[in-house]
Amino acid sequence: MFSVVSPFPGTKYYEIAKKEGYLVEGEYHPTSVQHSAITSYKNFSSKDLEKLLWQANVAFYLRPDVIARNLWRLFHPRSAYAALAAFKEKIIR
């Protein structure tokens, strides 16, 4: 799993990001770090970071061995049973 680093309040990185002006909106706001960036740097804008994140995910998850492994898990009887049981648990509650 890839994500963009997010400066959480109370951390040293937050202090640095705040001081250096890395926070896009000037303050922290919750976001999905697996999809979007709230920071921007001198050489990388938030959009650049999001594009790099997308490229990393595509490069990793579209590798033939990863696709084959996930297909195996999807169609393996034990995995299929576990997926159905989880689905049933979510729906029938």
C-alpha positions in Angstrom: 0.0 0.0 0.0 1.3 3.4 -0.9 0.4 6.7 0.6 1.4 10.4 0.7 3.0 11.4 4.0 0.7 13.6 6.0 1.9 15.9 8.8 -0.4 15.0 11.8 -0.8 17.7 14.5 1.5 17.0 17.5 4.3 15.5 15.4 7.7 16.9 14.6 6.9 16.7 10.9 3.8 18.8 11.5 5.9 21.5 13.2 8.3 21.5 10.2 5.5 21.5 7.6 3.7 24.4 9.4 7.0 26.4 9.7 8.1 25.8 6.1 4.6 26.3 4.5 4.2 22.8 3.2 0.5 22.6 4.2 -1.5 23.4 1.1 -4.4 25.1 3.0 -2.2 26.4 5.8 -3.6 23.9 8.3 -4.0 20.2 8.7 -7.3 18.6 7.5 -8.1 14.9 7.5 -7.7 13.3 4.1 -7.3 9.9 2.6 -3.5 9.6 2.4 -3.9 6.8 -0.1 -5.5 9.2 -2.6 -4.7 12.8 -1.9 -1.9 15.1 -0.6 -2.4 18.0 1.8 1.3 19.0 1.4 3.2 20.8 -1.3 6.9 21.3 -1.6 9.3 23.4 -3.6 9.9 20.7 -6.2 6.7 18.7 -5.8 3.2 20.2 -5.7 0.3 18.3 -4.1 -0.8 17.3 -7.6 2.7 16.0 -8.4 2.6 13.9 -5.3 -0.8 12.5 -6.1 0.4 11.6 -9.6 3.4 9.8 -8.2 1.2 8.0 -5.8 -1.1 6.8 -8.7 2.0 5.8 -10.7 3.4 3.8 -7.8 0.1 1.9 -7.3 -0.3 1.2 -11.0 3.4 0.0 -11.3 3.0 -2.3 -8.3 -0.6 -3.6 -8.6 -0.6 -4.2 -12.4 2.5 -6.5 -12.2 1.7 -9.9 -13.6 2.7 -11.7 -10.4 0.5 -9.5 -8.3 -2.5 -10.0 -10.6 -1.9 -13.7 -10.7 -1.7 -13.9 -6.9 -4.9 -11.9 -6.4 -6.7 -14.0 -9.0 -5.6 -17.1 -7.2 -6.9 -15.7 -3.9 -10.2 -14.7 -5.5 -10.9 -18.1 -6.9 -9.3 -20.3 -4.1 -12.2 -22.0 -2.3 -11.1 -21.0 1.2 -10.7 -17.3 0.1 -14.0 -17.3 -1.7 -15.7 -18.7 1.4 -14.1 -16.1 3.7 -15.2 -13.3 1.3 -18.7 -14.5 1.2 -18.8 -14.9 4.9 -17.6 -11.3 5.4 -20.1 -10.0 2.8 -22.9 -11.9 4.6 -21.8 -10.4 7.9 -21.9 -6.9 6.5 -25.2 -7.2 4.7 -27.3 -9.4 7.0 -26.6 -7.6 10.4 
